[in-house]
Amino acid sequence: MLASRSFNSGMCRLVLLFGLLLAPLVCLAYGQNPLAGTPGDNSRQLLRVGMIDFAPYSYLDAQGQPAGLYLPLLTRIVENAGYQADFRILPIARLAQGLQDGTVHVWPGIEGKTELIEHTWTSRHILGYLSINLYYHADTPPPIWPDDLLGQSLIMLSGYDYWPSLMATVNDPRNHIAVKRTHSHSGAIGMLERDRARYLLNYHAPMQQALRQRPDLDLRHRTLQWVPLRMIISRQSSMGSQSLLDKLDESYQQLADQGAELMLPAF
């Protein structure tokens, strides 16, 4: 009887030891970090991911919760890096301030935003591409950029950046381009409809969403630029900005090496 108990106890210890040795190998086989904890556990640091209302990539759903194409992709990258994502939809000005003071850690967006250049790092990996278009009425001849914009009025959204080379053309005083701004995509469409300006410069993704509410309008567009989406990291991050940047880039590369699809659909 004693020999049987001793044998059973020894077997239990052997099985337990084997399980402890095998668990990390199973995690690695499935592309998981055995030291990172489980998704959403309380041991993970919260990584505040700031986004703007930019459907279909990021928006508030019917319950007032963040939704969109960014969420599953960034959740995967962030959790693989050992963090837990905390998504926030913010006005553009608050997002910029948060990246400057470190209350927002990461923003999926475009590099080169003037007020952020000295306050952020940019990931080396690309999440996707956005197109910037010039919109006009169907009865307007297809415009040549920038020749047909000289001396014309142009509608743009407040707070948005539209790539340095495009903005240099718009802001060059020699081109005499009169910029008229609004705070919403639907407002921009309304201004173009009322002939407040001849052209409208905007990103295709949110414009496509807004135009679904106006099937009566016959607008045309010309694509001026495809711009890359990257992870923009606050230099004031409490987690160490350079360390955070390296971890997120490494996480992306690990997932890519495993064959994960990490490129967002282009709009």
C-alpha positions in Angstrom: 0.0 0.0 0.0 2.8 2.4 0.9 4.7 1.5 -2.2 1.6 2.2 -4.3 1.0 5.6 -2.7 4.7 6.5 -3.3 4.5 5.4 -6.9 1.3 7.4 -7.5 2.8 10.5 -5.9 5.9 10.2 -8.0 3.8 9.9 -11.1 1.8 12.9 -10.3 4.9 15.0 -9.8 6.3 13.7 -13.1 3.1 14.6 -15.0 3.0 18.0 -13.4 6.7 18.7 -14.3 6.1 17.5 -17.8 3.1 19.8 -18.2 5.1 22.8 -17.0 7.8 22.0 -19.5 5.4 21.4 -22.3 3.1 24.5 -21.8 5.6 27.1 -23.2 6.3 24.9 -26.2 2.6 24.7 -27.0 2.3 28.5 -26.7 5.2 29.0 -29.0 3.8 26.6 -31.5 0.6 28.7 -31.7 2.5 32.0 -31.9 1.7 33.1 -28.4 4.1 34.6 -25.9 4.1 32.3 -22.8 5.2 35.2 -20.6 2.6 37.7 -21.8 -0.4 36.5 -19.9 -3.8 35.9 -21.4 -5.7 38.5 -23.5 -7.4 41.0 -21.3 -5.9 39.8 -18.0 -5.3 42.3 -15.2 -1.5 41.7 -15.3 -1.2 43.6 -18.6 -0.5 47.3 -18.8 -3.3 49.3 -20.5 -2.1 50.8 -23.7 -4.3 53.8 -24.6 -5.0 53.8 -28.3 -6.4 57.1 -29.5 -8.4 57.3 -32.7 -10.6 59.9 -34.4 -14.1 59.4 -35.9 -12.9 58.0 -39.3 -15.4 55.4 -40.5 -15.0 52.6 -41.5 -11.6 52.4 -39.7 -12.8 53.9 -36.4 -16.1 55.2 -35.1 -18.6 54.9 -32.2 -21.2 52.1 -32.7 -24.9 52.3 -31.8 -24.0 51.5 -28.1 -21.4 54.4 -28.1 -18.5 51.9 -28.0 -15.4 52.2 -30.3 -15.7 50.0 -33.4 -14.1 49.8 -36.9 -11.4 48.1 -38.8 -8.6 49.4 -36.6 -9.8 47.5 -33.5 -9.1 43.8 -34.4 -5.8 44.6 -36.1 -4.4 46.7 -33.3 -5.8 44.4 -30.6 -3.8 41.6 -32.1 -0.6 43.6 -32.4 -1.0 45.2 -28.9 -1.8 41.9 -27.1 1.0 40.0 -28.9 3.3 42.7 -27.5 2.1 42.0 -24.0 -0.3 44.9 -23.4 -4.0 45.4 -23.3 -5.6 47.9 -25.7 -7.8 50.6 -24.3 -9.5 52.3 -27.4 -10.7 55.8 -27.3 -12.5 57.9 -30.0 -11.4 61.5 -29.5 -11.7 64.8 -31.2 -8.7 65.7 -33.3 -7.5 68.4 -31.0 -7.7 66.2 -27.9 -5.9 63.3 -29.7 -3.1 65.6 -30.6 -2.8 67.0 -27.1 -2.8 63.5 -25.7 0.0 62.4 -27.9 2.0 65.5 -26.9 1.6 65.0 -23.1 1.6 61.1 -23.1 -2.0 60.5 -22.0 -2.5 58.8 -25.4 0.2 56.2 -26.1 -0.6 55.2 -29.7 -2.5 56.6 -32.7 -3.0 54.7 -35.9 -2.6 57.5 -38.4 -0.3 59.3 -40.9 3.1 60.7 -40.1 3.9 64.3 -40.7 1.2 66.0 -38.7 2.9 69.4 -38.0 2.2 69.7 -34.2 3.2 66.1 -33.6 6.5 65.8 -35.3 8.6 66.7 -32.3 6.4 64.7 -29.9 6.1 61.3 -31.5 7.9 58.3 -33.0 6.6 56.5 -36.1 6.6 52.7 -36.6 8.5 51.2 -39.4 5.6 48.9 -40.4 2.7 50.0 -42.5 -0.9 49.1 -41.4 -2.5 50.1 -44.8 -3.0 53.0 -47.2 -5.5 55.8 -47.5 -6.4 57.7 -50.6 -6.8 61.5 -50.7 -9.1 62.7 -53.4 -10.2 65.9 -55.0 -14.0 66.0 -55.4 -16.0 68.0 -57.8 -19.4 68.1 -59.6 -20.1 65.9 -62.5 -20.5 68.9 -64.8 -17.0 70.2 -63.9 -14.2 69.1 -66.2 -11.8 66.7 -64.6 -9.3 68.9 -62.8 -5.5 68.9 -63.4 -3.6 69.2 -60.1 -2.5 71.8 -59.2 -3.1 73.9 -62.4 -6.9 74.0 -62.2 -6.8 74.9 -58.5 -4.9 78.1 -59.0 -7.1 81.1 -58.0 -9.9 78.7 -56.9 -11.7 78.0 -53.6 -11.1 74.7 -51.9 -13.1 73.0 -49.1 -11.1 71.1 -46.4 -11.9 69.8 -42.9 -10.6 71.6 -39.9 -7.8 69.7 -38.0 -7.0 67.3 -40.9 -3.6 67.0 -42.5 -3.5 65.9 -46.1 0.1 65.0 -46.7 3.0 67.6 -46.8 3.3 67.9 -50.6 -0.4 68.5 -51.0 -0.5 71.0 -48.2 2.5 72.8 -49.6 0.6 73.4 -52.8 -2.5 74.6 -51.0 -0.6 76.9 -48.6 1.7 78.5 -51.2 0.5 82.1 -51.5 1.5 82.2 -55.1 -1.3 79.8 -56.0 -4.0 82.0 -54.5 -6.1 79.0 -53.3 -8.8 80.1 -50.9 -9.4 77.5 -48.2 -12.9 77.1 -46.7 -13.0 74.9 -43.7 -15.8 72.9 -42.0 -15.9 70.5 -39.1 -17.7 67.5 -40.7 -17.7 65.4 -43.8 -21.4 66.0 -44.4 -20.8 69.7 -43.9 -18.1 69.6 -46.5 -20.4 67.8 -49.0 -23.1 70.4 -48.3 -20.7 73.3 -49.0 -19.7 71.7 -52.3 -23.4 71.2 -53.2 -24.1 74.8 -52.5 -21.2 75.9 -54.7 -19.3 77.5 -51.8 -16.2 76.2 -53.5 -15.4 74.4 -56.8 -13.4 71.6 -55.2 -13.3 69.5 -52.0 -10.2 67.8 -50.7 -10.7 64.8 -48.4 -9.9 61.3 -47.6 -11.9 58.7 -49.6 -12.9 56.4 -46.7 -15.0 58.9 -44.6 -16.3 60.6 -47.8 -17.6 57.3 -49.0 -19.5 56.8 -45.8 -20.9 60.3 -45.9 -22.0 60.1 -49.5 -24.1 57.0 -48.8 -26.4 59.4 -47.1 -26.6 61.5 -50.2 -27.3 59.2 -53.2 -28.9 62.1 -55.0 -25.6 63.8 -55.5 -23.4 63.1 -58.5 -19.9 63.8 -57.5 -16.7 62.7 -59.2 -13.2 62.5 -57.8 -9.6 62.3 -58.7 -7.1 60.5 -56.4 -4.2 62.7 -55.7 -2.2 60.7 -53.2 -2.0 57.3 -51.4 -0.6 57.8 -47.9 0.6 55.0 -45.5 -1.0 54.3 -42.2 1.4 53.7 -39.3 1.5 53.4 -35.6 2.3 56.9 -34.1 3.8 56.6 -30.6 3.9 59.4 -28.0 7.4 60.3 -26.9 5.9 61.1 -23.5 4.5 57.6 -23.0 4.9 56.4 -19.4 5.9 53.0 -20.7 9.0 54.3 -22.4 8.4 55.6 -25.8 11.4 54.0 -27.6 10.8 50.7 -25.8 7.1 50.8 -26.7 7.9 51.5 -30.3 10.3 48.6 -30.5 7.9 46.2 -28.9 5.0 47.1 -31.2 7.3 46.9 -34.3 8.6 43.5 -33.1 5.0 42.3 -32.4 4.0 43.2 -35.9 7.0 41.4 -37.4 6.3 38.3 -35.3 2.7 38.1 -36.5 3.8 38.8 -40.1 6.4 36.0 -39.9 3.6 33.7 -38.7 1.6 34.5 -41.9 -1.0 36.8 -40.3 -2.8 39.2 -42.6 -2.0 42.7 -41.2 -2.8 45.0 -44.1 -6.0 47.0 -43.7 -8.2 47.2 -46.8 -7.5 50.4 -48.9 -10.2 53.0 -49.4 
